[in-house]
Amino acid sequence: MSTSHVTSIRTAIACYESLLRVFTPKEAISWLEAPHPQLGGRTPLQCLAAGDGEHVQQIVALLVDGASA
């Protein structure tokens, strides 16, 4: 497994764990599988798989921070 794949997996896990702060596990998975306008209509999982995890992490951080405010 390449380093980029390992990084993508770690990023996906970190995003999922962060989403669990505001969603149930089922809701978090649904969020990851749903097309997102800030990702050009792609799903967060598609972006994570393509190595664009940083953008997904930013969106998740805003979501979690907004929920805890």
N, C-alpha and C positions, 0 to 999 in steps of 0.2 A: 504494500500500500504506500502510495507516495505521500510526501509531507503535506502537499496541498489537500489531499483527501482527508488526512488526519485533522488538519486545521478546519476544514469544512465540517467535519463531524463534531469536533469540539465546539465550534461556533453554533451549530444547530442545537446541541445539548444545552449550551449556555442560554440561548434564546428561549428554548422550551422551559428551562428552569425559571427564568425571569417571568415568562408568561404565567406560570403557575402562581405567581404572587397576586394576580388579578383575575385569573380564569380557573375554572375547573379543568382537569386534564382533558376532558372531551372538548371543551371550548377552546383550549390552547391548540389542540390538534386541528380543529376546524379553522382557527385563525391562520395557522401555518399553511393550510391547504386552499385557502380562499384567495382569489386574485385581489391584488391590492393596487389602488390607483397610484400611490407613491412609488410603486415598483414597475410602472408601465403596464399594469394589468397582469403582470406575472404573479405567481404565488410566492410567498416567502420561501417555501421549500425549493421551488425552482431556482430562486436566486442563491440560496445556500448551496445547492448542488453545483451551480455554475461558478462558485467561488466569490459571489458578491455578498458575502455574509456581513461585511461591515455596514452596508446600507440597511440591511435587515436589523442588525443590532441597534442602530440609531433609532429606527422606528419603534422597536420594542422598548428601548429606554424611555423614549418620549411617552409611550403608552403607560408604562409602569409608573413613571414619575407623575404623570397626570392623574393616575388613579389614586396615588397616595397623597396627593395634595389636598 
